Amino acid sequence: MPFHLHFESDDALRCRFAGSPLWEVQEAVRTLEHASLHGCPPPWLRRIRDAAAGLDLRPIWLLMPERGHTPSFLRPSPTGPVSAVEDELARVRSTGPAQARGELARSLAATPGAADSPQGRAVLADPARTVRELADLLELAWKVLVAPHWPRLSALLEADIVFHARRLADGGPGRLFGELHPRVSWSDSTLTVRTPTGCGHRSALAGEELLLMPSVFVWPDVVSGADAPWQRTVIYPARGIGGLWAEPDGVTPDALANLLGRGRATVLTALAEPATTTALAHRLGLAPSSVSAHLSALRDAGLLTSGRYGHQVLYERTPLGIALAAGGTQGLSYAER
């Protein structure tokens, strides 16, 4: 159902981007339970299937109804731009028993019979113990499912944040929301998000902060409004997920390699989408210092542009760089004109 959020003239200044490792952990856990429904990336599933088999994730799955409330204390609002998982887990462990019991009861009520099951009664009988056990299980799931891949995931999230922050700065909400997700649109100063399970409603931002959060494992869905666990939030699939799990294929056009050198040609070819130095280094399996040197040379040659947004620098191809990266005689002929 659609969620409509009206912006006043200066509300766009209150949009904040952030990433959350604990959100990725929980969406990975949810994906494992409903792999056929939630678009689990097959390469990732193959990589962690054996490790996940040793985890008992049922206590978390019990609190993840298909339609209904997942306890918000299990996924605290990120402080951004990408929070540290240790900080988020500490905030989970600091949850008071009264808050925990209320949210646990609400979550169990969304699944018929869950609250009266032996597991449900145990969860509610000692909420302080439940919080400790869930935090420990989330930490274990982090170490097994996400931490081994976190350098690659965090680089993708950071690059997405930089990219979309620039879109917001350059073109305002219309440019940002117009390309964020197929189910996200912008018209007449109103953000509309259509989700299959959300509660449809209409409201105004009215000076509050809007959290925009890229995610890997939320794909292909988008989460918004009442579905989100914190303030007004839109959680959307990060750019570049399609190539996230693919290993570098090493295919760099020979003509381009002869012209630029193999290393610079590889970096230029890999920039199909704008990215940071860190993201490219993880993707290509190269040292960040080497990638940085190649990026500087390519930029100086007019093949790339770069822009700083916060602490991040995003690189993307110029029209000449796009033509060269196409490879072969056609791309080189265009570049020589």
Buried (B, 14 or more C-beta within 10 A) or exposed (E): EBBBBBBEEEBBEBBBBBBBBBBBBBBBBBBBBEBEEBBBBEEBBEBBEEEBEEBEBEBBBBBBBEEBBBBBBBBBBBBBBBBEBEEBBEBBBEBEEEBBBBBBBBBBBBBEEBBEEEEBEEBBEBBEEBBBBBBEBBBBBBEBBBBEBBEBBBBBBBBBBBBBBBBBEEEEBBBBBEBBBEBBBBEEBBBBBBBEEBEEEEEBBEEEBBBBBBBBBBBEBBBBBBBBBBEBBBBBBBBBBEBBBEEBEEEBBEBBBEEBEEBBBBBBBBBBBBBBBBBBBBBBEBEEEBBBBBBBBBBEBEBBEBBEBEEBBBBBBBEBBBBBBBBEEEBBEBBEE
